[in-house]
Amino acid sequence: NSCNSAFMQMGLAMGTETFYDYIHTFGFGQQTGIDFPSDQGGIVMAEKYVKNSDLARIAFGQSIAVTPLQLISSFSAVVNGGFSYEPTLVKGLTDSEGQYIEKVEPKVISQPITAETSATMRSILESVVAEGSGKNCYIPGYRVGGKTGTAQKYDENHQVMTGKHIASFIAFAPV
């Protein structure tokens, strides 16, 4: 039931230049700009070195390393109408009565996809929970969408560990 082959075909059909435009527009390979000391850019192979075999693997999440914050930010853009926002850790600062002293306003940094594409993605991601591999995330009375993931684990010598994987799931609600 893996969608890796479909992602490989899409990545190759886009070509390296267009695919890398999306990588950069979604914020991969660069710091998020959040005011937090551990912000990192992840690891993205330089475009000039990418071969078709690399592009195919990057399309389904191998040969690229992203931070959890980058992943959350890009996923949010996919499901919120296509807008990428600068991440924040707090909504604002309040006084002892709960009144805002300072409120952090959302800052749009890009729109990597259209609102129409975002709506299509929400529908597809909802089907993952409603009838696919994310059924354990179903919550009665709520429309939930999500995406499963599987990553290889590497040893201290940067070699793929046989039979060792990281399973992940990211979800959103309401659809």
Secondary structure in CASP SS format (residue, H / E / C, confidence):
PFRMAT SS
TARGET T0000
AUTHOR 0000-0000-0000
METHOD secondary structure of the structure
MODEL  1
N C 1.00
S C 1.00
C C 1.00
N H 1.00
S H 1.00
A H 1.00
F H 1.00
M H 1.00
Q H 1.00
M H 1.00
G H 1.00
L H 1.00
A H 1.00
M H 1.00
G C 1.00
T H 1.00
E H 1.00
T H 1.00
F H 1.00
Y H 1.00
D H 1.00
Y H 1.00
I H 1.00
H H 1.00
T H 1.00
F C 1.00
G C 1.00
F C 1.00
G C 1.00
Q C 1.00
Q C 1.00
T C 1.00
G C 1.00
I C 1.00
D C 1.00
F C 1.00
P C 1.00
S C 1.00
D C 1.00
Q C 1.00
G C 1.00
G C 1.00
I E 1.00
V E 1.00
M C 1.00
A C 1.00
E H 1.00
K H 1.00
Y H 1.00
V C 1.00
K C 1.00
N H 1.00
S H 1.00
D H 1.00
L H 1.00
A H 1.00
R H 1.00
I H 1.00
A H 1.00
F C 1.00
G C 1.00
Q C 1.00
S C 1.00
I E 1.00
A E 1.00
V C 1.00
T C 1.00
P H 1.00
L H 1.00
Q H 1.00
L H 1.00
I H 1.00
S H 1.00
S H 1.00
F H 1.00
S H 1.00
A H 1.00
V H 1.00
V H 1.00
N C 1.00
G C 1.00
G C 1.00
F C 1.00
S E 1.00
Y E 1.00
E C 1.00
P C 1.00
T C 1.00
L C 1.00
V C 1.00
K C 1.00
G E 1.00
L E 1.00
T E 1.00
D C 1.00
S C 1.00
E C 1.00
G C 1.00
Q C 1.00
Y E 1.00
I E 1.00
E E 1.00
K E 1.00
V C 1.00
E C 1.00
P C 1.00
K C 1.00
V E 1.00
I E 1.00
S E 1.00
Q C 1.00
P C 1.00
I C 1.00
T C 1.00
A H 1.00
E H 1.00
T H 1.00
S H 1.00
A H 1.00
T H 1.00
M H 1.00
R H 1.00
S H 1.00
I H 1.00
L H 1.00
E H 1.00
S H 1.00
V H 1.00
V H 1.00
A H 1.00
E H 1.00
G C 1.00
S C 1.00
G C 1.00
K H 1.00
N H 1.00
C H 1.00
Y C 1.00
I C 1.00
P C 1.00
G C 1.00
Y C 1.00
R C 1.00
V C 1.00
G E 1.00
G E 1.00
K E 1.00
T E 1.00
G E 1.00
T E 1.00
A E 1.00
Q E 1.00
K E 1.00
Y E 1.00
D C 1.00
E C 1.00
N C 1.00
H C 1.00
Q C 1.00
V E 1.00
M E 1.00
T E 1.00
G E 1.00
K E 1.00
H E 1.00
I E 1.00
A E 1.00
S E 1.00
F E 1.00
I E 1.00
A E 1.00
F E 1.00
A C 1.00
P C 1.00
V C 1.00
END
